[in-house]
Amino acid sequence: MTEPETLDVLVVGAGYSGLYLLHRLRAQGLSVRVVEAGDGVGGTWYWNRYPGARCDVESVEYGYSFSAELDSEWSWNERYSTQPQILAYLNRVADRLDLRRDIRLNTRVVAAHYDESGRSWRVRTEPAGADSGEHTEVVARFCVMATGCLSKPKIPDIPGVSSFARPTYATSSWPHEGVDFAGQRVGIIGTGSSGVQAIPMIAEQAAHLHVFQRTANYIVPAHNRELTNAEQGPEELAVRRSSALNNPSGLAFDGGELNERAATEVSEEEREREFERLWRKGGLTMLLAFTDVGTEGPTNEAAAEFVHRKIREKVRDPKVAETLVPRDHPFGAKRLCVDTGYYETFNRDNVTLVNLRETPIEQVIPTGVRTTAEHIELDALVLATGFDAMTGALTAIDIRGSGGARLRQLWANGPRSYLGLAIAGFPNLFTVTGPGSPSVLSNMRLSIEQHVDWITDCIRYLDEHNIASIEADEAAQDSWVQHVAEVAEPTVVAHARNWYVGANVPGKPRMFMPYIGGVPVYRETCEKVAADGYQGFELTSA
């Protein structure tokens, strides 16, 4: 092993978070290195290249907000940008800000251990994708985990999946050269966000597509379209960004979409008009139709029935339509999917919907999939089976804090952190959009920028005040974890079998992980903590 590189800050991950961290930390005069397992920057948008991949946040709200120059030099093509354009944007940012010289690609972090005597992190890396190779070590005062909330693919719990003798593709690690399904019999397992986006595109290519559905999801239309230059000019961006900061989701909704009334305060006719208006608007706005949509009761039931009717209108075969109608969870209790032509795809003659509630998969065999009803011959299999969300990328690394405490063990019953930014017992370790922050329940770009700004401002404060280490206080952490649970308790999202609580991963502890209290409240909390000299943290002088 070569001599370790010594740095002020090591950043793990070169997606939205890692790139902005590098820019901010370098501007503070710190020595910083970003390590990334992929052979390019982009994070989520580097790995997820499946057909139809696009963002469910509008393009004009998804670009960085910290640079007027970046705004002026980039134009988005569509209301909801595709993966190739988002990746091109992030590559443009890396070039424009000269970030690549401090990014080490094809490098996977396998361990990060805190050295109490040196008050620093010793981080061990290895070449990504290699079974063996020379390990290298980096010593850094601070370690920032910018590993992403949806970056650790879930291992499919499907009997015999590894025995399939023909090509298998995962949406989370799609071949960079693309896949041609022309003339093939294709099966896809999984109808979450990735599956919903990929299915219409694959159906256009394949000779026949079998969609294996275990859980029907609530899917709303994107109504995607081309964007004009006027829609992404400086004034429009300023208005949207200001609006986003004041909305619970961190999204800007023009035209009064943020309704501050409960549906019980209006007539049934007005409620239906509001649902219809937001359905025609498209995107995630349905979640904010009324203040009581997200809790169990008549409003949530009315929203669910509204979507059920839309499905029946779009899908010609009544039996197929009923199979696509979600019945086992309330509206919004799982990640709402934004689609382009998803339901209409099931009107195609070359698409078959397989209801795994009626005919479960017995086993994947070398030539296809065997259900309790039939053997389905396939030429290719696509796995859209999701991620070990929020915690998977962190627990995949051997992270050890003070006294050798292992993060995996401390989180054995569910993740515990202070504000989603720091973890008691792990000094000088920060997490970007970690468990306990709005993260996946918000516009990720906005939440990422807020976390990066907070972390880099914190490091500046520590340096200016000659402080060697900062660590979340366990009592403050316990209080925050309790608050996160209390705020979530009344909502439908906290009690469903969804990946927000880890229900999609066998054996993972059930715990609602993101903070649902809203972006404005969360930001105010973080700002107050910093203004009060980092209340809830233990600071140790050099």
Secondary structure as UniProt FT lines:
FT   STRAND          5..12
FT   HELIX           16..27
FT   TURN            28..29
FT   STRAND          32..35
FT   HELIX           44..47
FT   TURN            51..52
FT   HELIX           59..61
FT   HELIX           68..72
FT   HELIX           83..96
FT   TURN            97..98
FT   HELIX           100..102
FT   STRAND          103..104
FT   STRAND          107..115
FT   TURN            116..119
FT   STRAND          120..127
FT   TURN            128..129
FT   STRAND          136..145
FT   TURN            159..160
FT   HELIX           161..163
FT   STRAND          168..170
FT   HELIX           171..173
FT   TURN            176..177
FT   STRAND          185..189
FT   HELIX           193..205
FT   STRAND          208..213
FT   STRAND          219..221
FT   HELIX           230..232
FT   HELIX           234..245
FT   TURN            248..249
FT   HELIX           254..256
FT   HELIX           263..265
FT   HELIX           268..281
FT   HELIX           283..288
FT   TURN            291..294
FT   HELIX           298..314
FT   HELIX           318..324
FT   TURN            331..332
FT   STRAND          337..339
FT   HELIX           342..345
FT   TURN            346..347
FT   TURN            349..350
FT   STRAND          351..355
FT   TURN            356..358
FT   STRAND          361..365
FT   TURN            366..367
FT   STRAND          368..371
FT   STRAND          375..377
FT   STRAND          380..383
FT   TURN            389..391
FT   HELIX           392..395
FT   STRAND          398..400
FT   HELIX           402..404
FT   HELIX           407..410
FT   TURN            411..413
FT   TURN            419..421
FT   TURN            424..425
FT   TURN            427..428
FT   STRAND          429..431
FT   TURN            432..433
FT   TURN            435..436
FT   HELIX           439..441
FT   HELIX           444..464
FT   TURN            465..466
FT   STRAND          467..472
FT   HELIX           474..488
FT   TURN            489..490
FT   TURN            493..494
FT   TURN            499..504
FT   TURN            506..507
FT   HELIX           519..531
FT   TURN            532..533
FT   TURN            535..536
FT   STRAND          537..541
//
